[in-house]
Amino acid sequence: MNQIHVATGNPVRLDFRNEELPITVKLFRPKLYQDDQGYYCLFGPDPDAGISGYGNTKDEALYNWDTELKVRIRSNDLTDEAAQYALEILDDSVEYS
């Protein structure tokens, strides 16, 4: 699955070494953006096919993304490419085990 850069919004740099970030954020390194609405986080090719999170703050967007990732994985939808890709990464990850 390809990760793209979203054309709208300003990219926000993250320190993935930050101990307080959810482990899934550190592992998947989703892109974080800020726009007039707040912050949004994206992992995947686009907001429709990818896994997104939204919030008024960076932390809210990241934790919302973490929650959405878990919901998508638990759905066990075999046609959900982003969730299936995430499952493959999690299966291979020593950090998450």
C-alpha positions in Angstrom: 0.0 0.0 0.0 1.3 3.4 -0.9 1.5 6.3 1.5 0.9 9.7 -0.2 1.2 13.3 0.8 -2.1 15.1 1.0 -2.2 18.3 -1.1 -4.3 20.3 1.4 -3.2 21.3 4.9 0.2 22.1 6.3 2.3 19.1 7.2 3.2 18.9 10.9 6.5 17.3 11.9 6.4 14.6 14.6 9.1 13.3 16.9 8.3 9.6 16.6 10.7 9.0 19.6 8.2 10.8 21.9 7.4 8.3 24.6 3.9 9.6 25.0 2.8 8.7 21.4 0.7 5.6 20.9 2.9 2.7 19.8 0.9 2.4 16.7 1.8 6.0 15.7 5.4 5.2 16.2 5.1 2.0 14.2 3.1 3.2 11.2 4.2 6.9 11.2 1.0 8.3 9.7 1.2 11.8 8.2 -0.1 14.6 10.3 -1.5 17.9 8.8 -3.1 21.1 10.1 -5.8 23.0 8.4 -8.5 25.5 9.2 -10.6 22.7 10.9 -7.8 21.5 13.2 -5.5 18.5 12.7 -5.8 15.4 10.7 -3.7 12.3 10.5 -3.6 9.9 7.6 -2.1 6.5 6.8 -2.7 5.2 3.3 -3.2 6.5 -0.2 -6.0 8.9 0.5 -8.6 9.8 3.1 -11.2 7.4 1.6 -9.1 4.3 1.4 -6.6 5.1 4.2 -7.0 5.3 7.9 -7.7 8.8 9.2 -7.9 10.6 12.5 -9.1 14.1 13.4 -8.9 16.5 16.3 -8.6 20.0 17.5 -5.1 19.3 18.7 -2.2 17.2 17.5 -2.7 14.7 20.3 -6.5 14.4 19.7 -5.9 13.7 16.0 -3.2 11.1 16.8 -5.3 9.3 19.4 -8.3 9.4 17.2 -6.2 7.9 14.4 -5.0 5.1 16.8 -8.7 4.4 17.8 -9.7 4.3 14.1 -6.9 2.0 13.3 -8.0 -0.5 16.0 -11.6 -0.3 14.8 -10.7 -1.0 11.2 -8.4 -3.9 12.3 -11.2 -5.5 14.5 -13.7 -5.2 11.7 -11.8 -8.0 9.9 -12.9 -6.7 6.5 -10.8 -8.6 4.0 -11.6 -5.9 1.3 -10.1 -3.1 3.6 -6.7 -2.8 2.0 -5.4 -0.4 4.7 -6.5 -2.6 7.6 -5.1 -5.7 6.0 -1.8 -4.0 5.4 -1.7 -2.7 9.0 -2.4 -6.3 10.2 0.6 -7.5 8.1 2.8 -4.9 9.7 1.6 -5.7 13.2 2.2 -9.4 12.6 5.8 -8.7 11.7 6.4 -6.2 14.5 8.3 -7.2 17.5 7.5 -3.9 19.2 3.7 -4.4 19.1 3.7 -8.0 20.3 
